[in-house]
Amino acid sequence: MSLDAWLPQPALCLSALSLLLSLVPTGLGMEVMAPPIINALNGTSVKLSCTFNSCYKVENKQFSLNWTYQACTNCSEELFLQFRMKIMNKQLERFGNRVEFTGNPTKNDVSFTLNNVQLEDQGTYNCYVLNPPDRQRGHASISLKVLTEEPPKRDSTVAVIVGASVGGFLAVVILVLMVVKCVRRKKQQRLNTDDQKTEEEGKTDGEGNPEEGTK
């Protein structure tokens, strides 16, 4: 049986978390996103997903991408996939021709697929992205775990409970944001009204009493 990847977090929780993060203002630098852990069954194909956000449009002449592999924490990084004007597969001996670029930089996707996963493929995969004029290079890493047998199915009750909890929290956050927005709008309206009243009173005082002016 051929399987893709299993993520340790419930999919529903991840979706809710993504929605929550979308409510938070983003910074000015590069943002590179990838799942921290991916499990793959030995002998199958697995997609290592990496996406990014940038303030600027992707231009192939300036955009650059590096995928590296680390067998252990203190091991040196090995470059196996690169984008400079076009995708370049370094074809490391350990991977051979099993690496397939399946992303699209113009759509902020720099993912790749590793075919016929082997036990020796376990390790850390680093995704580096630079999209000038962004000055800082973005980075994300994935820890690939290779399994020899399919993991047991999880009880979906946990995912439902987590999803409901996160959904309730999101509802509260959205409500708070709406309240804050309304309070600020009302405060601004009051300030504008007070300014108009002060201006009108100033005009009245400047004109004075017509009868007093004839005396």
Disulfide bonds with the S-S distance in Angstrom:
Cys50-Cys127 2.25
Cys72-Cys75 1.77
